[in-house]
Every structure is written in structure tokens, then in C-alpha cells.
Amino acid sequence: MTDEAPRSETVRVTEVLRNEIIDGHRQPGEKLVERNLATELGVSRVPIREALKKLASEGLVTNRPNTWSTVRVFSPSDIADLNEVRTVFDVLAFELAAQRHTREGLARLEATMLKGRQLAEAGEVVGAHRCAAEFHAIVTELSGNELLAEIGALLDSRMRWQLSQHDDLDVVAAEHAELFEAIARRDQAQAGALAASHLRTSQDQHEKHSRRLARLAEDEAQGEGD
């Protein structure tokens, strides 16, 4: 019982911090001080320390020994590396899902796709982003490839973070609908081609999002200077 409590606290704290980073509530470069986080989340520093280690292994946090951790700042090189891996990973996952999906799995995928579209139409940004990430996670599951699923688990947090950088929710929802239809038809070639196109959209969305944030930061700096 004594060991189980710290583990459950660590799981809870890790999930809270992971969501806050991916959802944008904690910004890149923001300090993550164990003492402050423990007070904020109402736990001891032990689960905070373990959570930060876990998030560092997922690529969302940069740990600095003998000082505070920070929310990871993804460099252009980091993004390029992730895109190169996703170019292979996403296409294969969608092609295999088209070939191997089950009726039950397809139903879950459709429900997630439809929910994502509804949230996009309602302007529910965080919810739409989470549905987009869940859509991709279900596709990986439907691939039926255990090794691919293991690799997906390693990439999951970084992929979820990248998907959260999309501002045009309607475009993402529309492309997910096309991807779903290709999978439902078991059209492997079309599913793969659409997955590659979808990744290019993801890259464009990320670049637009980064430019928008840069403009906002510049406007804020100018406002403070006036």
C-alpha cells in the first residue's frame, strides 16, 4: 500500500503536467521547479521528481541537474527529425490499418473522427487537438503491428505536442475524414498517399502556428516598450 500510493501520485502528476505542456498551458522554456510544482499540485517533491524524469524520457521536458527543469524548446532540427520519422511511421501505420482493421476498431476510429469534427466546428481547440491525437493513436493500434505500437508509444507525446500546434482545426478534421474513408474501404495505397499529404499539412500548420506566436510576442514586446 505504501509503494502503491507514490506510484499513483506519480501517474497523476505526470498526466497533469503532460497535458498542460501539450495543451500549451506551460510554454516552451518555462521553468519547472520541484518545490513550486509540489505546492501547486498538493503532493510531495518525490512524485514531481519522478514525473519530470518520465516527461524528459518522452521528450517534453529538459532536466537540468542541480537546478530546475524546463519545458522543452523544440528546435527546427528537432522538428525536422520528428517529421522524417513520421514520414515513414504515419504512412506505414495508415496503410496497415487499411489492411488489418477490425469492425470494432473502425467504429472507434469513426467515433473519434466525428467527435473531432464536432469539436473543431465548435471551436473547442484543446478538445479537437486531443481527438486528432487519439485518431492517430487508434490508427497505430489498428495497424496490428506490435513493434510499430512500441515505437508509437515512444513518439506519442512528441506527436501529440506537434498536433497541438495546429490552428486550422477544420482542415485537420476534413483530412481525418478522408483518411477514415480510405481505411474503411481498405484502400492501402490511398490511405498511404493521404497520410503523406496529411503530414505535409501538419508541417505547414506548425510553421504557421510558430509564425503567429512570434508575431504575438513581437506585438507584446512593442506594447511594453510604448
C-alpha positions in Angstrom: 0.0 0.0 0.0 2.8 2.4 0.9 4.5 1.8 -2.5 1.3 2.0 -4.5 0.4 5.5 -3.2 3.5 7.2 -4.5 3.2 5.4 -7.8 -0.4 6.5 -8.3 0.6 10.1 -7.3 3.4 10.0 -9.9 1.0 8.8 -12.6 -1.5 11.5 -11.8 1.1 14.3 -11.6 2.7 13.0 -14.9 -0.6 13.1 -16.7 -1.4 16.6 -15.4 2.0 18.1 -16.4 2.0 16.2 -19.7 -1.5 17.6 -20.6 -0.5 21.1 -19.5 2.6 21.1 -21.7 0.9 19.6 -24.8 -2.2 21.8 -24.4 0.0 24.9 -24.2 -0.7 25.9 -20.6 3.0 25.6 -19.9 5.1 27.3 -22.5 8.5 26.2 -24.1 11.3 27.3 -21.8 9.1 27.7 -18.8 10.8 26.7 -15.5 9.5 23.6 -13.7 10.7 23.9 -10.1 10.0 20.9 -8.0 9.2 22.8 -4.8 6.7 25.1 -6.6 5.1 22.2 -8.5 4.7 20.2 -5.3 2.9 23.1 -3.6 0.7 23.8 -6.7 -0.3 20.1 -7.1 -0.6 19.3 -3.4 2.0 16.5 -3.4 5.5 15.8 -2.1 8.5 16.5 -4.2 9.1 12.8 -4.9 6.2 12.3 -7.4 7.1 15.6 -9.0 10.7 14.4 -9.5 9.6 11.1 -10.9 7.1 12.8 -13.2 9.8 15.2 -14.6 12.1 12.2 -15.3 9.3 10.4 -17.2 8.4 13.5 -19.2 12.1 14.0 -20.0 12.2 10.5 -21.4 9.1 11.3 -23.5 10.9 14.4 -25.0 8.7 17.1 -23.4 11.0 18.2 -20.6 14.6 19.2 -20.3 16.1 18.2 -17.0 19.0 20.3 -15.6 20.9 18.6 -12.8 21.1 20.5 -9.5 18.7 23.2 -10.7 15.2 23.4 -12.2 13.8 21.6 -15.2 12.2 23.4 -18.2 9.5 22.7 -20.7 11.4 21.6 -23.8 12.0 24.1 -26.6 11.8 22.2 -29.9 14.4 23.5 -32.3 13.9 23.5 -36.1 16.3 20.5 -36.1 14.1 18.6 -33.5 11.1 19.2 -35.7 12.9 18.1 -38.8 14.0 14.9 -37.1 10.4 14.2 -35.9 9.0 14.9 -39.4 11.5 12.5 -41.0 10.5 9.7 -38.6 6.8 10.4 -39.0 7.1 10.4 -42.8 7.8 6.6 -42.5 5.8 5.9 -39.4 2.5 7.6 -40.4 2.4 6.2 -43.9 3.0 2.6 -42.7 0.5 2.9 -39.8 -2.3 4.1 -42.1 -1.5 1.5 -44.8 -1.6 -1.3 -42.3 -4.7 0.0 -40.6 -6.4 0.0 -44.0 -5.4 -3.7 -44.5 -6.0 -5.0 -41.0 -8.6 -3.0 -39.2 -11.5 -4.8 -37.4 -15.1 -3.7 -37.4 -14.9 -2.7 -33.7 -11.7 -0.7 -34.3 -13.1 1.0 -37.3 -16.2 2.0 -35.3 -13.9 3.6 -32.6 -12.0 5.4 -35.2 -15.1 6.8 -36.8 -16.5 8.0 -33.4 -13.2 9.8 -32.7 -13.2 11.3 -36.1 -16.7 12.6 -35.8 -16.1 13.9 -32.3 -13.1 15.7 -33.5 -15.1 17.4 -36.3 -17.8 18.5 -33.9 -15.2 20.0 -31.5 -13.5 21.7 -34.5 -16.8 23.2 -35.6 -17.5 24.4 -32.1 -14.0 26.0 -31.8 -13.0 23.7 -28.9 -9.3 23.9 -29.6 -7.9 21.7 -26.8 -10.6 19.0 -27.3 -10.1 19.0 -31.1 -6.4 18.6 -30.7 -6.8 15.7 -28.3 -9.2 14.0 -30.6 -6.8 14.4 -33.5 -4.1 12.8 -31.4 -6.4 10.0 -30.4 -7.3 9.4 -34.0 -3.7 8.8 -34.9 -3.2 6.6 -31.8 -6.2 4.4 -32.8 -4.8 4.1 -36.3 -1.5 2.8 -34.9 -3.4 0.3 -32.8 -5.4 -0.8 -35.9 -2.1 -1.5 -37.7 -1.8 -4.7 -35.8 1.9 -4.4 -35.6 3.2 -4.7 -32.1 6.7 -3.2 -32.8 5.1 -0.2 -34.6 2.9 0.3 -31.5 6.0 0.2 -29.3 7.7 2.8 -31.5 4.5 4.8 -31.4 4.5 4.8 -27.6 8.0 6.3 -27.7 6.9 9.0 -30.1 3.4 9.6 -28.6 4.0 12.7 -26.5 6.0 14.4 -29.2 3.5 13.6 -31.8 0.7 14.9 -29.6 2.6 18.1 -28.9 3.1 18.6 -32.7 -0.6 18.0 -33.4 -1.4 20.6 -30.8 0.4 23.2 -32.9 -2.4 23.2 -35.5 -4.6 26.3 -35.7 -6.8 25.4 -38.7 -9.0 22.8 -37.0 -11.4 22.4 -39.9 -8.6 21.4 -42.3 -7.3 18.7 -39.9 -10.9 17.4 -39.4 -11.6 17.2 -43.1 -8.3 15.3 -43.8 -9.1 12.9 -41.0 -12.5 12.2 -42.6 -10.7 11.4 -45.9 -8.2 9.2 -44.1 -11.0 7.3 -42.4 -12.9 6.7 -45.6 -9.7 5.3 -47.2 -9.2 3.0 -44.2 -12.8 1.9 -44.3 -12.5 1.0 -48.0 -9.3 -0.9 -47.2 -7.6 1.2 -49.8 -4.0 0.9 -48.7 -2.5 3.0 -51.5 -4.9 5.8 -50.9 -4.5 5.7 -47.2 -0.7 5.9 -47.5 -0.9 8.8 -50.0 -3.3 10.7 -47.8 -1.2 10.1 -44.8 1.8 11.6 -46.5 -0.3 14.6 -47.6 -1.7 14.9 -44.1 1.9 15.1 -42.7 2.7 17.9 -45.1 -0.4 19.8 -43.8 0.9 19.2 -40.2 4.2 20.7 -41.1 2.6 23.7 -42.7 0.3 24.2 -39.7 3.2 24.0 -37.3 5.1 26.7 -39.3 2.1 29.0 -39.4 1.5 28.5 -35.7 5.1 29.3 -34.9 4.9 32.5 -37.0 1.7 33.5 -35.3 3.2 33.1 -31.9 6.3 35.0 -33.0 4.1 37.9 -34.2 2.2 37.9 -30.9 5.4 38.0 -28.9 6.7 40.9 -31.1 3.5 42.8 -30.6 3.6 42.3 -26.9 7.2 43.5 -26.7 6.3 46.6 -28.7 3.4 47.3 -26.4 5.6 47.1 -23.3 8.0 49.5 -25.0 5.4 52.1 -25.7 
